[in-house]
């Protein structure tokens, strides 16, 4: 159920809210506070300011207390702003500015928005409870309007809480310094902030409903982290064993996130999951995890496995990592050039369940299979389905050898005839994929010249026989309207020493270029450009020759098709 709702209705109505203890700490900074304050300043003109979605889950059915599934940063900041209002009123009262009325206003605002006083009025039962790293500071210091001796001794998130309070306190003092009217301050809070700030409130009944809401909001462009929801679920399970176990779960999760860093955490979890279980896409991942991981013991096992494999997973994208030997590095460089991750579930399973030598061989085969598949521009979802199936079979011991694993991938191995046909017409733009083009050319050069150049070490430059910006001398051979169709064809490329390439220009005709090519040590130019003229026909002929070589280079050692 969703509805538009004002801040007054949310926290001015007797309800209470709790940030799950395992959610992230307060993280808003000055840029966020300034944006909020400036937006509030526009409310008299705009009437309202929309502050997004607020996703809540009842602590127990029928209660007026809610977990904040999404929106804790915003609600916390608004509560701090209200605290700053009460601090200003309390200061004025102490300074003798309309003391009685401002004291009443301070107390009324506190009870309406922040919490209920004890009978002695010495303690406050807060309406908002933060996570365990922030709640003590919020209750002991901010709610009691106490200032710490120094900010440097505080935890980073506590420091942000205090700085947020200081920021709003200063802004409110500036706003009302020329007219210290408690009534105006109260009106500002109730009518502008309280009635002007609007949320879309969504009430969910359980974690799975919350996940579905997150997916819907993501589809609408609202950035919400499904990884955070997965983390919260795992922490909720481990917390059942006690505080010590929750601390350990947090430590392991932090290790995982520190290791994954630039990688998408949810994608990593999905790849790991698909290495052991039936393939899940992101929309069904959380449901699948909840189905299998339903106890604290299972949650710890899951976290242990994630932590262990995260080091290798990150290294999948870093072929030069010390984890890999020279042969593994070569294969991983191909996958990186192709920007392929669909096979990661299989790589995880093979790494964990097969001997390292078998993993190395499988990795080499994956480089071949994915190269053929990607060059053919086939559906990656189908490839991922098969990769996951083979990964599951390795995990369950249905597949024990690298040969059987490769043969199980036969369904996505592009057969020779199809690969040759695709390769003979493919175009790859060097402006976007220069390293991939160079890799292909070096591999072909090695085959025809019996050399062993490494693509990343080769000093050769990529030569466009038909230049990228051809001069008018080329128009007799390539009409202007077809030049772009051929300049990025594989058959238009060669390898050339920089010293030779630097002497060529866009207005040099092919016959003059050909003479320069004869001085090159690279056969792709000095032998594979031995034409009288160079037209679309020659590009096609040349690329056809290269395609026949390509199918012998990128060829499985186990699959014959």
VMD Tcl script that draws the C-alpha trace (Angstrom):
set ca {
  {0.00 0.00 0.00}
  {1.41 3.42 -0.95}
  {0.21 6.98 -0.33}
  {1.48 10.56 -0.33}
  {2.09 11.71 3.21}
  {3.52 14.81 4.91}
  {6.29 14.90 7.49}
  {3.74 16.05 10.08}
  {1.73 12.90 9.46}
  {4.78 10.67 9.60}
  {6.49 11.77 12.80}
  {3.93 14.10 14.34}
  {1.30 11.46 14.95}
  {2.42 9.19 17.78}
  {4.09 6.58 15.57}
  {7.65 5.43 16.18}
  {10.34 4.28 13.79}
  {13.39 2.11 14.09}
  {16.42 1.73 11.83}
  {17.41 -1.96 11.75}
  {20.54 -2.29 13.86}
  {22.43 -3.80 10.94}
  {21.65 -1.04 8.44}
  {24.42 1.33 7.37}
  {25.44 4.27 9.49}
  {24.39 7.86 8.96}
  {26.24 9.16 5.90}
  {24.71 12.46 4.74}
  {27.19 15.32 4.54}
  {27.19 19.08 4.01}
  {26.20 18.88 0.34}
  {23.10 16.87 1.31}
  {22.20 19.21 4.19}
  {22.57 22.26 1.96}
  {20.40 20.71 -0.74}
  {17.67 19.95 1.80}
  {17.83 23.42 3.36}
  {17.67 25.12 -0.04}
  {14.72 22.93 -1.04}
  {12.91 23.88 2.17}
  {13.53 27.55 1.37}
  {11.59 27.07 -1.89}
  {8.53 25.49 -0.25}
  {6.66 28.83 0.19}
  {6.87 29.22 -3.60}
  {6.43 25.59 -4.64}
  {3.94 24.69 -1.86}
  {5.59 21.28 -1.29}
  {8.92 19.52 -1.64}
  {8.80 15.84 -2.60}
  {11.43 13.82 -0.74}
  {10.91 10.44 -2.41}
  {9.89 7.01 -1.19}
  {9.67 5.95 2.44}
  {9.51 2.15 2.73}
  {8.31 0.90 6.12}
  {7.65 -2.50 7.68}
  {5.63 -2.97 10.92}
  {7.69 -4.33 13.82}
  {4.68 -6.46 14.70}
  {1.24 -6.73 13.17}
  {-1.13 -4.10 14.52}
  {1.60 -1.97 16.11}
  {2.28 1.68 15.30}
  {6.03 1.05 15.26}
  {7.88 0.49 12.00}
  {11.22 -0.62 10.66}
  {12.63 1.91 8.20}
  {13.52 -0.25 5.20}
  {14.41 2.73 3.03}
  {14.50 6.39 4.04}
  {16.57 6.35 7.22}
  {19.02 9.01 6.02}
  {16.21 11.44 5.22}
  {14.18 10.82 8.39}
  {17.28 11.07 10.56}
  {18.28 14.36 8.95}
  {14.79 15.82 9.37}
  {14.75 14.77 13.03}
  {18.09 16.54 13.50}
  {16.66 19.66 11.85}
  {13.75 19.56 14.32}
  {16.22 19.13 17.18}
  {18.00 22.26 15.97}
  {14.67 24.14 16.08}
  {14.12 23.07 19.71}
  {17.69 24.07 20.59}
  {17.15 27.57 19.23}
  {13.88 27.96 21.15}
  {15.47 26.66 24.35}
  {18.37 29.08 24.00}
  {16.02 32.03 23.48}
  {14.00 31.01 26.53}
  {17.18 30.85 28.61}
  {18.19 34.29 27.30}
  {14.88 35.75 28.47}
  {13.27 36.01 25.04}
  {9.59 35.28 25.72}
  {10.78 32.67 28.21}
  {7.50 31.05 29.20}
  {6.04 30.73 25.69}
  {9.30 29.54 24.11}
  {9.75 26.94 26.85}
  {6.26 25.63 26.12}
  {6.97 25.63 22.38}
  {10.24 23.78 22.90}
  {8.51 21.09 25.00}
  {5.48 20.76 22.70}
  {7.64 20.41 19.57}
  {9.82 17.86 21.35}
  {6.83 15.74 22.36}
  {5.12 16.02 18.99}
  {8.09 15.21 16.75}
  {10.92 13.73 18.79}
  {9.60 11.61 21.66}
  {7.69 11.37 24.89}
  {8.99 12.75 28.18}
  {9.15 10.66 31.31}
  {7.09 11.88 34.29}
  {10.14 13.67 35.64}
  {10.77 15.25 32.24}
  {14.39 14.24 32.68}
  {14.36 11.54 30.03}
  {12.89 11.21 26.56}
  {11.58 8.07 24.88}
  {12.52 8.82 21.25}
  {10.22 8.27 18.30}
  {13.23 7.47 16.13}
  {15.73 4.77 17.03}
  {18.88 4.64 14.92}
  {21.20 1.72 14.23}
  {23.48 0.47 16.97}
  {26.48 2.57 15.90}
  {24.48 5.81 15.97}
  {21.63 5.36 18.44}
  {23.54 5.88 21.69}
  {25.01 9.14 20.44}
  {21.65 10.30 19.10}
  {19.89 9.60 22.41}
  {22.61 10.65 24.85}
  {23.90 13.75 23.11}
  {21.65 15.09 20.36}
  {18.27 14.51 22.03}
  {19.61 16.10 25.21}
  {21.09 19.00 23.22}
  {24.55 18.27 24.60}
  {27.67 19.34 22.71}
  {30.73 17.05 22.71}
  {34.02 18.51 23.89}
  {35.66 17.62 20.58}
  {34.45 16.11 17.32}
  {37.74 14.33 16.66}
  {37.00 11.65 19.27}
  {33.72 10.66 17.63}
  {33.15 7.87 15.13}
  {32.81 9.16 11.54}
  {29.02 8.69 11.46}
  {28.59 10.27 14.90}
  {30.65 13.22 13.71}
  {28.28 13.61 10.76}
  {25.26 13.53 13.06}
  {26.73 16.29 15.20}
  {27.82 18.35 12.19}
  {24.32 18.05 10.73}
  {22.88 19.42 13.97}
  {25.41 22.27 14.00}
  {24.64 23.10 10.36}
  {20.87 23.36 10.82}
  {21.21 25.16 14.15}
  {23.34 27.84 12.49}
  {20.99 28.16 9.51}
  {17.93 28.56 11.75}
  {19.69 31.18 13.88}
  {20.63 33.10 10.73}
  {17.11 32.84 9.33}
  {15.50 34.31 12.48}
  {18.28 36.52 13.87}
  {16.50 39.74 12.94}
  {13.22 38.66 14.50}
  {13.52 36.26 17.41}
  {9.91 35.20 17.27}
  {9.22 31.77 18.72}
  {5.83 31.81 17.01}
  {7.49 32.32 13.62}
  {9.94 29.49 14.29}
  {7.09 27.18 15.29}
  {5.12 28.15 12.17}
  {8.20 27.52 10.02}
  {8.50 24.02 11.45}
  {4.83 23.07 11.40}
  {3.57 24.74 8.24}
  {6.60 24.84 5.95}
  {8.72 21.87 7.00}
  {6.00 19.67 8.50}
  {3.29 20.25 5.89}
  {5.57 21.10 2.98}
  {7.80 18.02 2.92}
  {6.01 15.12 1.27}
  {6.90 11.43 0.88}
  {5.41 8.46 -0.88}
  {4.90 6.06 2.02}
  {4.96 2.35 1.22}
  {4.08 -0.23 3.88}
  {5.40 -3.75 3.32}
  {4.62 -6.80 5.41}
  {7.84 -8.79 5.08}
  {11.34 -8.83 3.61}
  {10.21 -10.39 0.35}
  {7.61 -7.66 -0.17}
  {10.33 -5.10 0.52}
  {12.55 -6.68 -2.11}
  {9.74 -6.55 -4.67}
  {9.22 -2.87 -3.85}
  {12.93 -2.23 -4.33}
  {12.82 -3.92 -7.73}
  {9.83 -1.80 -8.77}
  {11.50 1.41 -7.61}
  {14.71 0.48 -9.40}
  {12.73 0.04 -12.61}
  {11.44 3.60 -12.13}
  {14.95 4.95 -11.76}
  {15.02 5.23 -7.97}
  {18.43 4.01 -6.85}
  {18.02 1.42 -4.10}
  {20.51 -1.29 -3.20}
  {19.27 -4.86 -3.34}
  {22.62 -5.87 -1.84}
  {21.71 -3.86 1.27}
  {18.47 -5.79 1.60}
  {20.31 -9.11 1.25}
  {22.81 -7.97 3.86}
  {20.04 -6.98 6.26}
  {18.38 -10.36 5.88}
  {21.60 -12.23 6.62}
  {22.33 -10.01 9.62}
  {18.83 -10.54 10.94}
  {19.45 -14.29 10.90}
  {22.85 -14.10 12.57}
  {21.57 -11.67 15.21}
  {19.34 -14.45 16.50}
  {22.47 -16.02 18.00}
  {23.45 -12.84 19.80}
  {25.51 -9.68 19.58}
  {28.85 -11.46 19.19}
  {27.63 -13.38 16.17}
  {26.17 -10.27 14.59}
  {29.52 -8.51 15.05}
  {31.27 -11.38 13.32}
  {28.77 -11.36 10.45}
  {29.31 -7.62 10.06}
  {33.08 -8.10 10.00}
  {32.85 -10.70 7.26}
  {30.43 -8.61 5.21}
  {32.76 -5.64 5.49}
  {35.64 -7.80 4.29}
  {33.56 -8.84 1.28}
  {32.57 -5.29 0.37}
  {36.15 -4.07 0.83}
  {37.34 -6.77 -1.55}
  {34.66 -6.39 -4.20}
  {34.88 -2.56 -4.19}
  {34.26 -1.42 -7.79}
  {32.37 -4.57 -8.69}
  {28.61 -4.72 -8.27}
  {28.02 -6.53 -4.97}
  {24.61 -7.87 -5.99}
  {26.05 -9.19 -9.26}
  {28.84 -10.91 -7.33}
  {26.32 -12.59 -5.03}
  {24.25 -13.67 -8.02}
  {27.26 -15.17 -9.81}
  {28.24 -17.02 -6.65}
  {24.69 -18.26 -6.13}
  {24.44 -19.47 -9.71}
  {27.66 -21.45 -9.28}
  {25.85 -23.78 -6.86}
  {22.13 -23.44 -7.50}
  {19.71 -23.11 -10.38}
  {20.19 -19.93 -12.40}
  {18.52 -16.89 -10.87}
  {18.16 -13.47 -12.44}
  {18.30 -10.47 -10.13}
  {14.48 -10.18 -9.66}
  {14.29 -13.72 -8.24}
  {17.62 -13.83 -6.39}
  {16.42 -12.67 -2.99}
  {13.52 -15.11 -2.95}
  {15.88 -17.96 -3.81}
  {18.33 -17.00 -1.07}
  {15.54 -16.79 1.51}
  {14.37 -20.24 0.48}
  {17.78 -21.85 1.02}
  {19.40 -19.66 3.67}
  {16.93 -19.78 6.54}
  {19.04 -20.16 9.66}
  {21.94 -18.40 11.33}
  {24.19 -21.38 10.63}
  {23.36 -21.27 6.92}
  {23.87 -17.52 6.86}
  {27.37 -17.87 8.31}
  {28.23 -20.60 5.82}
  {27.02 -18.35 3.02}
  {29.08 -15.41 4.30}
  {32.14 -17.64 4.68}
  {31.85 -18.83 1.09}
  {31.32 -15.31 -0.22}
  {34.33 -14.03 1.71}
  {36.54 -16.84 0.44}
  {35.63 -16.49 -3.23}
  {35.50 -12.67 -3.29}
  {39.30 -12.44 -3.59}
  {39.28 -14.58 -6.73}
  {36.16 -12.92 -8.13}
  {37.80 -9.50 -8.03}
  {40.88 -10.97 -9.70}
  {38.74 -12.26 -12.60}
  {38.77 -8.63 -13.77}
  {42.47 -8.22 -13.11}
  {44.40 -10.72 -15.25}
  {47.72 -9.46 -13.90}
  {46.83 -10.37 -10.32}
  {49.43 -12.50 -8.58}
  {46.80 -15.19 -8.03}
  {47.13 -16.25 -11.67}
  {49.95 -18.01 -13.50}
  {50.98 -16.99 -17.02}
  {48.54 -19.28 -18.83}
  {45.62 -18.21 -16.66}
  {46.54 -14.57 -17.26}
  {46.35 -15.05 -21.03}
  {42.87 -16.55 -20.83}
  {41.58 -13.94 -18.40}
  {42.86 -11.15 -20.64}
  {40.65 -12.46 -23.43}
  {37.58 -12.50 -21.17}
  {38.41 -8.97 -20.01}
  {38.79 -7.72 -23.58}
  {35.42 -9.23 -24.43}
  {33.90 -7.73 -21.26}
  {32.44 -11.13 -20.44}
  {31.09 -12.07 -17.02}
  {28.40 -14.60 -17.96}
  {30.86 -17.44 -17.35}
  {31.86 -16.27 -13.86}
  {29.53 -18.74 -12.12}
  {31.27 -21.59 -13.94}
  {34.70 -20.17 -13.13}
  {33.77 -19.95 -9.43}
  {32.54 -23.54 -9.35}
  {35.57 -24.87 -11.24}
  {37.97 -22.97 -9.02}
  {36.39 -24.38 -5.87}
  {35.70 -27.93 -7.02}
  {38.22 -28.95 -9.70}
  {42.01 -29.35 -9.47}
  {43.86 -26.13 -10.32}
  {45.33 -27.64 -13.50}
  {41.81 -28.50 -14.66}
  {40.67 -24.96 -13.90}
  {43.52 -23.62 -16.02}
  {42.54 -25.80 -18.98}
  {38.87 -24.91 -18.60}
  {39.75 -21.22 -18.50}
  {41.58 -21.56 -21.82}
  {38.55 -23.30 -23.31}
  {36.24 -20.59 -21.98}
  {38.36 -17.96 -23.72}
  {37.82 -19.79 -27.01}
  {34.13 -20.54 -26.51}
  {33.25 -17.01 -25.37}
  {35.32 -15.45 -28.15}
  {33.38 -17.37 -30.80}
  {30.08 -16.68 -29.05}
  {30.63 -12.96 -28.55}
  {32.07 -12.33 -32.00}
  {28.92 -13.99 -33.32}
  {26.85 -11.51 -31.25}
  {24.64 -14.22 -29.74}
  {22.29 -13.91 -26.76}
  {24.34 -13.75 -23.52}
  {21.37 -14.96 -21.46}
  {21.43 -18.34 -23.17}
  {25.16 -18.64 -22.58}
  {24.74 -17.76 -18.91}
  {22.05 -20.42 -18.53}
  {24.36 -23.13 -19.82}
  {27.38 -21.86 -17.89}
  {25.32 -21.99 -14.69}
  {24.05 -25.50 -15.45}
  {27.60 -26.79 -15.93}
  {28.69 -24.95 -12.77}
  {25.92 -26.71 -10.83}
  {26.96 -30.08 -12.24}
  {30.57 -29.51 -11.19}
  {29.42 -28.47 -7.71}
  {27.20 -31.56 -7.37}
  {30.00 -33.84 -8.69}
  {27.94 -34.83 -11.74}
  {30.89 -33.50 -13.77}
  {34.34 -34.48 -12.54}
  {36.68 -33.73 -15.45}
  {37.48 -30.69 -17.54}
  {36.73 -32.66 -20.71}
  {33.18 -33.41 -19.56}
  {32.73 -29.77 -18.53}
  {33.78 -28.51 -21.96}
  {31.63 -31.07 -23.78}
  {28.67 -29.90 -21.69}
  {29.23 -26.44 -23.21}
  {28.81 -27.78 -26.73}
  {25.43 -26.07 -27.06}
  {27.03 -22.61 -27.06}
  {30.11 -23.48 -29.11}
  {29.75 -21.74 -32.47}
  {30.58 -24.32 -35.15}
  {33.42 -23.68 -37.60}
  {31.30 -22.84 -40.62}
  {29.16 -20.34 -38.70}
  {32.16 -18.75 -36.99}
  {34.04 -18.41 -40.27}
  {31.01 -16.84 -41.92}
  {30.56 -14.30 -39.10}
  {34.25 -13.49 -38.89}
  {34.48 -12.91 -42.63}
  {32.08 -9.95 -42.42}
  {32.55 -8.55 -38.92}
  {33.39 -4.92 -38.17}
  {34.99 -3.81 -34.88}
  {35.45 -0.10 -34.27}
  {38.98 0.73 -33.14}
  {37.76 3.92 -31.48}
  {35.82 1.82 -28.97}
  {37.58 -1.55 -28.96}
  {41.15 -0.87 -29.99}
  {42.67 -3.45 -27.63}
  {40.33 -6.18 -28.88}
  {41.25 -5.43 -32.49}
  {44.94 -5.54 -31.64}
  {44.50 -8.85 -29.82}
  {42.82 -10.38 -32.88}
  {45.46 -9.07 -35.28}
  {48.37 -10.24 -33.12}
  {46.86 -13.73 -32.81}
  {46.46 -13.93 -36.59}
  {49.98 -12.56 -37.13}
  {51.38 -15.22 -34.81}
  {49.59 -17.92 -36.78}
  {50.72 -16.85 -40.25}
  {54.25 -15.81 -39.25}
  {54.95 -18.52 -36.65}
  {55.74 -15.86 -34.04}
  {54.75 -15.64 -30.39}
  {53.92 -11.99 -29.87}
  {51.87 -11.04 -26.82}
  {49.09 -8.53 -27.67}
  {49.75 -6.26 -24.71}
  {53.51 -6.26 -25.35}
  {53.52 -5.93 -29.13}
  {54.83 -2.53 -30.22}
  {52.93 -2.71 -33.49}
  {50.31 -0.12 -34.34}
  {46.97 -0.86 -35.98}
  {46.98 0.18 -39.61}
  {43.74 1.13 -41.35}
  {44.45 0.39 -45.00}
  {41.42 2.47 -45.98}
  {42.11 5.38 -43.58}
  {39.62 6.38 -40.89}
  {39.47 9.80 -42.54}
  {40.18 8.95 -46.17}
  {41.30 11.67 -48.56}
  {39.75 12.23 -51.96}
  {42.20 9.79 -53.60}
  {40.17 6.95 -52.08}
  {36.82 8.00 -53.53}
  {37.46 6.19 -56.82}
  {37.68 2.90 -54.91}
  {35.31 3.48 -52.00}
  {32.31 5.70 -52.64}
  {31.79 8.22 -49.85}
  {28.54 6.58 -48.78}
  {30.21 3.16 -48.23}
  {33.53 4.21 -46.70}
  {32.26 3.93 -43.14}
  {30.92 0.44 -43.87}
  {34.43 -0.81 -44.63}
  {36.94 1.22 -42.60}
  {36.31 -0.87 -39.44}
  {36.14 -4.26 -41.11}
  {38.73 -6.72 -39.78}
  {39.88 -7.13 -43.39}
  {40.87 -3.46 -43.47}
  {43.30 -3.81 -40.57}
  {46.94 -4.75 -40.38}
  {49.87 -4.47 -37.99}
  {52.59 -1.96 -38.76}
  {55.65 -0.52 -37.07}
  {55.05 2.99 -35.77}
  {58.05 4.26 -37.74}
  {56.35 3.20 -40.98}
  {52.82 4.16 -39.95}
  {53.96 7.70 -39.13}
  {54.99 8.19 -42.77}
  {51.50 7.40 -44.08}
  {48.69 9.91 -44.46}
  {45.03 9.99 -45.42}
  {45.76 11.19 -48.98}
  {48.30 8.48 -49.77}
  {46.87 6.09 -52.38}
  {46.97 2.34 -51.87}
  {49.78 1.64 -54.35}
  {52.11 3.96 -52.41}
  {51.02 2.48 -49.09}
  {51.70 -1.01 -50.43}
  {55.33 -0.08 -51.13}
  {55.72 1.12 -47.55}
  {54.15 -2.09 -46.27}
  {56.91 -4.12 -47.93}
  {59.35 -2.70 -45.39}
  {57.32 -4.08 -42.48}
  {58.20 -7.21 -40.55}
  {54.51 -7.97 -40.04}
  {53.06 -10.36 -42.60}
  {49.57 -8.93 -42.22}
  {50.87 -5.91 -44.12}
  {53.85 -7.09 -46.18}
  {52.18 -10.25 -47.54}
  {48.46 -9.93 -46.87}
  {48.22 -6.62 -48.75}
  {49.71 -7.79 -52.03}
  {46.90 -6.45 -54.23}
  {47.03 -4.27 -57.34}
  {44.15 -2.18 -56.05}
  {42.24 -2.07 -52.79}
  {38.46 -1.94 -52.96}
  {35.54 -3.42 -51.01}
  {36.17 -6.64 -52.95}
  {39.76 -6.89 -51.70}
  {38.70 -6.21 -48.13}
  {36.20 -9.07 -48.36}
  {38.76 -11.41 -49.93}
  {41.39 -10.52 -47.35}
  {38.94 -10.91 -44.47}
  {37.85 -14.27 -45.82}
  {41.48 -15.47 -45.63}
  {41.72 -14.14 -42.09}
  {38.47 -15.91 -41.12}
  {39.86 -19.31 -42.16}
  {42.88 -18.68 -39.98}
  {40.70 -17.46 -37.10}
  {38.71 -20.68 -36.89}
  {41.95 -22.61 -36.41}
  {43.19 -20.19 -33.73}
  {40.04 -20.01 -31.60}
  {39.29 -23.71 -31.61}
  {38.32 -26.02 -28.76}
  {40.60 -28.93 -27.97}
  {37.60 -31.08 -27.03}
  {34.72 -30.06 -29.29}
  {34.88 -30.98 -32.98}
  {32.22 -29.22 -35.03}
}
mol new
graphics top color blue
foreach p $ca { graphics top sphere $p radius 0.5 }
foreach p [lrange $ca 0 end-1] q [lrange $ca 1 end] { graphics top cylinder $p $q radius 0.2 }
display resetview
